[in-house]
Amino acid sequence: MVARASHPSDSFRPTTDAEQLRPVREAVAVLERLLKLLFPDPLSLDIITVENIVQRYPLTGLGAPALAAIEQSQRIVRARGDYGQSGLAEFHIGLIYLHWDDCRAAANQFALARQPWSLANDVPAMCLAHYAQGLGLYHSYHNESAMLQFSRAERLLNRPAIGAQGERLVALGKEMRPLLLIAQETLRESLWPKEQQSAEVLQAGYLSVPPEAPAPVAEPEPESASRPALRRKSERPEWAKRVPLPISNLPDGISDAPRGPLPGHITTDDRFGWYQIADKKSEFLPAVASGTWLLADREVDDRRSSAREYVVVGSARADLGSIVVRPVSHISAMPYCYLGYRVAEESAPEQSRLFLH
């Protein structure tokens, strides 16, 4: 087994045996290296990173002071309206959560990073966000959702590489494709484990045929850099072993899962998000009224606009459109969201015109 290297953030508490069970640090290192391929320029001073938290808050770590600094960084960067920088800021916050073992929160942050990057049409960055979200879900024991994210990352990697963005996608694919393949293989082993015969059943004589001879025990494969970011604790944490709460269809039910307007409907995948029209200031789209619920597909990475399609657009501007919507089942990286529609250009079907009034 490869010993875990010491990390600067370990200074705020003594190193214990439990520290050896924190493979998420490997995932953070891998993601930082991949992110540097796509964004080699120095970071803005307003973007907060793992290193910032480690240096500024050695005693409290990811405590209240650090969380307040993270929220302040989000507000400052989002107010600029630079989608590329907004996605980069959200991604680094995801790395912070992952560094401190809050893997589910990290997965949510990587999904937030993908929102502004999708508005900037930054396909390589969206691809990395899918992979990062898959790692966060894997380390929080959401194997099926993790596999979905890895599949979406693979789909974007297979896109034709064109222009400067294509060069970035090729560079990312060269480094990330082997890691993605290992991640998918590892997940399949968890999703589809081999059948094992229970010792109690064999002793009770329930089988009508003699059991197969036990297979020779293989030597354990030494830990190496061939499977970075994919080691996780051998035992599921206590929270993952608990029996989930029953689902209630009644208002204010005991389940804490995000809900929509349909009775019994619970959000199980981050692909779809519920929105509600909060304000309508003009006659644009007269069939739409205030209070209307919208279910939006947020995975539009490789979809082309066909005919007229309704869209929800995020922005840092408070006056971009007349129909204001608010997300209900998820958090948006953009402070304002508007409803409009887009129409594909006849001369260039891969491009579309956006209408907001």
GITA-V288416 format. One record per backbone hydrogen bond with DSSP energy under -1.0 kcal/mol. NH is the residue of the N-H (numbers start at 1). CO is the residue of the C=O. If there is no record, write none. Layout:
nh = (NH & NH)
co = (CO & CO)
//
This chain:
nh = (10 & 11 & 12 & 13 & 19 & 20 & 21 & 22 & 25 & 26 & 27 & 28 & 29 & 30 & 31 & 32 & 33 & 34 & 35 & 36 & 38 & 39 & 47 & 53 & 54 & 55 & 56 & 57 & 61 & 63 & 67 & 68 & 69 & 70 & 71 & 72 & 73 & 74 & 75 & 76 & 77 & 78 & 79 & 81 & 86 & 87 & 88 & 89 & 90 & 91 & 92 & 93 & 94 & 95 & 96 & 97 & 98 & 99 & 100 & 101 & 102 & 103 & 106 & 107 & 108 & 109 & 110 & 111 & 112 & 113 & 114 & 117 & 118 & 119 & 120 & 122 & 123 & 126 & 127 & 128 & 129 & 130 & 131 & 132 & 133 & 134 & 135 & 136 & 137 & 138 & 139 & 141 & 142 & 146 & 147 & 148 & 149 & 150 & 151 & 152 & 153 & 154 & 155 & 156 & 157 & 158 & 159 & 166 & 167 & 168 & 169 & 170 & 171 & 172 & 173 & 174 & 175 & 176 & 177 & 180 & 181 & 182 & 183 & 184 & 185 & 186 & 187 & 188 & 189 & 190 & 191 & 192 & 202 & 203 & 204 & 206 & 227 & 230 & 253 & 265 & 267 & 273 & 275 & 276 & 277 & 278 & 279 & 281 & 288 & 291 & 292 & 294 & 296 & 298 & 309 & 311 & 313 & 315 & 324 & 325 & 326 & 328 & 329 & 336 & 338 & 339 & 340 & 341 & 342 & 343 & 344 & 345 & 351 & 353 & 355)
co = (7 & 8 & 9 & 10 & 16 & 17 & 18 & 19 & 22 & 23 & 23 & 24 & 25 & 26 & 27 & 28 & 29 & 30 & 31 & 32 & 34 & 35 & 44 & 49 & 50 & 51 & 52 & 53 & 57 & 61 & 63 & 64 & 65 & 66 & 67 & 68 & 69 & 70 & 71 & 72 & 73 & 74 & 75 & 78 & 82 & 83 & 84 & 85 & 86 & 87 & 88 & 89 & 90 & 91 & 92 & 93 & 94 & 95 & 96 & 98 & 97 & 101 & 102 & 103 & 104 & 105 & 106 & 107 & 108 & 109 & 110 & 113 & 114 & 115 & 116 & 117 & 121 & 122 & 123 & 124 & 125 & 126 & 127 & 128 & 129 & 130 & 131 & 132 & 133 & 134 & 135 & 138 & 137 & 142 & 143 & 144 & 145 & 146 & 147 & 148 & 149 & 150 & 151 & 152 & 153 & 154 & 156 & 162 & 163 & 164 & 165 & 166 & 167 & 168 & 169 & 170 & 171 & 172 & 173 & 176 & 177 & 178 & 179 & 180 & 181 & 182 & 183 & 184 & 185 & 186 & 187 & 188 & 198 & 199 & 200 & 201 & 224 & 227 & 250 & 262 & 258 & 296 & 294 & 326 & 292 & 324 & 324 & 322 & 285 & 277 & 289 & 275 & 273 & 271 & 342 & 340 & 338 & 336 & 279 & 337 & 276 & 274 & 274 & 315 & 313 & 323 & 311 & 355 & 309 & 353 & 307 & 351 & 348 & 343 & 341)
//
